[in-house]
Amino acid sequence: MYTIGIDVGGTNLKAGLVDGAGTLTAAEKMPLKWVSPEKFAEDLTGLALALVEKNGIERAQVGAIGMGFPGQVDAKRGSVVRTVNIPIRDLPIAGLIQEKWDVPVYLGNDADCAALGEYQNFAAQGMESLVLVTLGTGIGTGLILNGKIIRGVNGCGGEGGHMVIVKDGVPCTCGRRGCWERYASASGLIRMTREMMAEHRDSVMWTIASGDLEQVGGRTAFEAAKRGDEAGKQVVELYIGYLAEGLTNLINLLQPDVVCIGGGVSNEDDAYLLRPLRERVARLRFDQMSDCHTLIAKARLGNDAGMIGAALLSEA
Ligand SMILES: [Zn+2]
């Protein structure tokens, strides 16, 4: 039997065919154009059907459909409460899909789905709990404890990016100040890079960014640090410091088997990101006396994690 995992992004719908062993065997995608709930359900079903037909699978071989949404989901009612970027409010999507395709439909938050996808690899090694931290525009976190997603009472659980790590710090989209994601996301890194550049006109970061602050990216400071630039090294150290504070909060709270770091920033060389991060967390964490510690690892599935995890929702 197969399961279809659908990843609803801000701009695209992606559907993956996942076999009984949890392996992604094929995928399809289409642009997301929001017209109405009915059209949306039609598009989702159409994409899933196209996936099945193109790969020579019978509809009867699909046992379930799982879907991940960028927002708040009421998994029990099969409804999407609200999403960012798409004007969805209280949409009973599971029922709408089932009118067209009578299989169980499972819903999840996209960060939770990605965590579930990554968890599958580590569960095979006997691990039971995982936190996925995705460093992007914000910080998405998904928590899997004892094989179950921590959804919270209302589907808003596991928002690690909005832990305050600097009281009265930088304003956040959530209304508070000093949230972790304002400092340790890719956007936080870019802001700190620009601030450091403004203070150091001789930094090689200006050359890397072609003299234009708009050209600064998540790699600018790392690239400068690799070239021996002092200001670049300072940004990287500052950034890893903020990343480590939030990670240590999560580790102290949950002591999971593994914390996975994903998102574009996680592709940096281990010598510049993962290794110093592990060293920093090792000094900060509460469990100094223990000889068993949370593993800090790189996420492995990249952009496929959401689809694979959505297909695994029935088990979590
Ligand atoms: Zn916040």
Residues whose N, C-alpha, C, O or C-beta is under 5 A from the ligand:
A	BS01	ZN	G161 H162 C172 T173 C174 R176 C179
